[in-house]
């Protein structure tokens, strides 16, 4: 949860990101509703107050792929801050009911220049996104698809973050999980059944997934019994 000491500053970071004001408005999105779509004008940045969002891209052939998941406290659509305004290169879709603060490009630029506390927060977000992207690349290159699935589930459950984490992760299809880890839906189904049989995850009556701490051993300690998932083959040197 965002916290800050504002007693010695006229700028209240928490209030700025919590309430509507000049150049910013609160926007609610229902599950499966788009915050923005590929090709839309990139004229604002969203701050995700509550909920989960996925970013997807579409190839020239029309195939859609999920590239990342975002959660409360993240910014969405930050590419709108490039020097020359352009078009959205991705589609952002709510995975559950979301509350966002939409901030115009002009207001974002103004506050970043005027308020160091805000620019520090935004820079921290960008650095975390960069590190996450690098970790995703390493994951794709060196880990099995089964281990990649375990990592994604732990990330969605916010495992290891301070504070109370969600008991059940937001609804997500096996197709989306397959896109995130670079495998097929049938393989995801196989792995999910395996995780459930081993007591690493559970489902509630609505099909939502509960992730147990024991799944962390699959990622950190590689302690999956009878591990037989194939790791991706790296190209040999010419």
Protein Blocks (a to p, Z undefined) as FASTA:
>chain_A
ZZddfklpcbdfklmmmpgcehiacddddehiafbdehiacfbccddfbdcdddddddfk
opacdfbdcdehiaehklmmpmbdcddfbdcddfbdcddddddfklmmmmmmmmmklmmm
mmmmmmmmmmmmmmmmmmmmmmcfklmmmmmmmmmnogoiacjddfbdcdddfklmmmmn
opafklmmmmmmmmmmnopaccdfkopacddfklmmmmmnopaghiabdcddddddZZ
